[in-house]
């Protein structure tokens, strides 16, 4: 289970399991990465539920 975070001309991918962890960074600054990670942490339940609805499970 993972989530992509898109920015202007940049993207990051975070694994959600077994724990939230950066998988890929394509041009995102350290500051934006930290903001993105915090957002994923804050909204992880919503993201997990959306994943399960979309992909099943």
Buried (B, 14 or more C-beta within 10 A) or exposed (E): BBBEBEBEEBBBBBBBEEEBEBEEBEEBEEEBBEBBBEBBEEEBEEBBEEBEEEEEE
